């Protein structure tokens, strides 16, 4: 009945644009540049190397249903269930974020600076979803159907969240790089770009993926628990009472 929680991600404070700009790769000023125009090095970087490109993709990896574990075992697997609570079904998955970066680079012997045109590829996915339904509710029974439909709502929440994260991250990447090269002191551009990805973009994207847990918590509302316990003409409640030695 409860969905698994994704691994927590660190909070994003201060705002992304500010703390990314504290990193070395954040569009460092080029010596000699002014508001009036570009330096020869800037012109060479912006006109001769490929534009910055961000590629973002997402994929779904399917699901399977397991009906071999008791609701007591599922309750233990859930871990966060309190006393006098039970888990009739469980949906487990984990988010996956893969980021690769590359980019053409030029160096300037006059200023000692270099420029890199970031080519950033991000891939978002969930591990294959595993749905559990307590073995006390055999396939074909009303209780099995009700619990499975509830767990499908959890799975749908994960799948619906994926394209939302894709749109959000795509816009953030476009705003950050904007088709322009990044400048840094000689020998540091690629290192700074990698650091920006590891310490900035990766936790930011993981935090966006984890926002789905708010939706998951709403699915597991007290009202939903009450509805399930009373569904199927009391079949689910009868199974629970029997396993607890109640009449």
PyMOL commands that set and color helices and strands:
alter all, ss='L'
color gray80, all
select helices_A, chain A and resi 16-20+40-48+71-78+142-177+189-210+212-219+222-230+232-243
alter helices_A, ss='H'
color red, helices_A
select strands_A, chain A and resi 2-3+53-59+63-66+89-92+95-102+105-107+113-116+119-126+129-133+182-185
alter strands_A, ss='S'
color yellow, strands_A
deselect
rebuild
show_as cartoon
